[in-house]
Amino acid sequence: MVFLTIGGAAWGGNRLVPSQSVLFLSARFHSVAHMKTPSLLIGPTLRYRENPMLHPVTDAVWIDTAGGVLMAEGTIAAVGTADTLRAAHPDARVTQYGADHLIAPGFVDAHVHYPQTAIIASWGKRLIDWLNDYTFPEETRLEDPAYAAKIAARYLDLTLAHGTTTVASYCTIHPHSADALFDAAAKRGQRIVAGKTCMDRNAPDGLADTVQSAYDDSKALIDRWHGKGRASYAITPRFSPTSTREQLSALGALWSAHPTCLMQTHLSEQTDEIAWVASLYPEARDYLDTYETHGLLGARGVFGHAIHLEPREVDRIAESGAALVHCPTSNTFIGSGLFDMAGLVARNISVGLATDTGGGSSFSMLRTMAAAYEIGQLRGTPLHAAQLMWLATAGSARSLHLDDKIGSLAEDLEADVSVLNLSSTPAIAQRFENANDIWEALFATLMMGDDRAIADVWVAGARRV
């Protein structure tokens, strides 16, 4: 392998520094010439060296203002300086983006409920009332396979328009609701994580399964979808109040038999929810213990919200290697509380970022990053633009154990790319023009941007938006 360091300029932290772009001229890189015609994206390019939540931002993240990304056959073939990539691949189809754009990894939304698409932004409820008044009636409608397919397609189209290329979603108790989402994602070439939601108590008659059907239906879906194409399965008990001990144990056994699956559920979202759990599981040491006792705590566990954690819970999450997902717009919209990002990251716990559709009030990861910043401010630990972008891409990918496939612009990863227009509206454009550095310019889009800021979306190397 030949190694070549490219010169040029790149933004790093709050100053212009020599470019760190490195191009590996491997056999694979040279072989791109005989593949299908590659696509070359040229423009400011966001790159990661380290996790900026644990390392200084200026060491961990940089933006190569003269950068480019070469995509071929659904993967990233090379990342480097534009001039070098052009010279090496004169036949590539070139898409040139201006200095007011940013080529970034596609957004990864680590916790959503696609069946709640139609009830997003419903008024005035806390968690339990939200479920009873909005969520359960709408999820009952997905008993109709045609309606489930309609909502799955609508959800993915809405999120693609906002630059989201991967989601981890809860479905309903109906197995065909998972089939609908997996199928819709496959048609769009998207990477998807999803699972049939399991509930055998404290749910309406039309939304209750059983211990046996939860196990059997989930297993059938694993056999049908897990590891097929860009699909991964997540075993999905909704949360402890809607599952009996027997169902949680059955799902724990299923996870043990299929350890490459994820397990996703909710944890400590609201104080009245925690009190409800305590009344249903009086023998449990805490909320997390209701999962741990039944084999539902492990390195591939993904717990949404996790706002009101006890010290023992934090210790066990850190020891187990499980991930947490921060859902800031949901946490404020339904009045849940303020996630302790700084404290949990300091324990080396993997944290992802999510919209939590439809308890979350937006399909946009830009709006979600803005809310995460605002919550950080309220806790006295505001996040840098580079940290916000990392959480919405590589951080979420890591929480889903997909960082070897997505979340960064790096050779051999899947070619999911979102291109941001950092001058998408007059208000944002004037802030871009007056910014002191690229991070200030990007920050304005993170705080004020919407789908108009999404210039292009590439999924597995194909332009989708």
C-alpha angles and dihedrals in degrees: 000000000000117000123208128180114208123214126215134097134301137172113248120177109315099337143058108258135176112282117264093196111142125192119200110208096202130158088262091054092053092046091065088084093073096042124090110297106292124226120232120202114197127193142073105338129202114224134182128211099166141355105286090205088068103026133048110281093233090055097042106044136030140169116225104211091195095043139128144187123218115206127190132168094352098309139087106261097183143349120203144103118333096236094053094046091048091050094048094046110032092162095055118117103248126213110187120203124193131243089265092062132079127210105213139163115276113267118262116210105200102191126030142141106218092185088066093061094109095050099048113136096022113162136263114342139127122220104281094040089045090057095047099041103035116006104047096045091050094045089052088062089063088070081092107079092209091055091047090053091048093052093044091054092045093049095050092046092050093050094044088056087057093051098259112142101170131037136179106212141183112221126194128272088269111097091214089062088065091044089053094054096043090048094048091049092049090053089054094043091241129152109240139184116193145145142189109260113240123213127155101168142029091031134105117272092254092053102046123100127178136246091261099042092047090055096042096044093046092048092050090051091049090053091047101044117009111112092358111131108317096337129116127181126227119197101229127200103173093223138308097274092062097046129066120226088255093056093047089050091049091051090047089054090048091052091049089053092048104035096166090066120091122237115217129186144133128274134187098336099151135013095237089051090053090051089051091052090050091053092049095044106032091163094059121103090219141330094287089053090065087066098035094054090057099047097264101122120086147113093287093049117117117197121193123219103353093180104145102043126166118226091252091053092052090049093051094045090052092046094047096047092233119155132234127211123215113216103184103170090049093046092056098035095057095030101248104144144254120308114227098231097163096046095047095044088051087062088057091247114156111244128192131188127234146174093220092212120231102014082047111074100224141045089214125103087199090061088044091055090050090053091048089054091050093050089048089053091052089052093045093248108099117187126236119237090250091054092049092051091047092052091050093050123015094019094054090043090053092049088056093045089244100112090110087062110029144005101072139059100244137130116279095015119119113276101247108145135169119196116206125208104216091195099047098136133024091253093050093042093056090050090049091052092051098042118122094216142000093271092057088048092051093044092062090058091047090053100039106018129114135166089309087069091061104093097173140352122204119193117193087342096308122112109243105168 
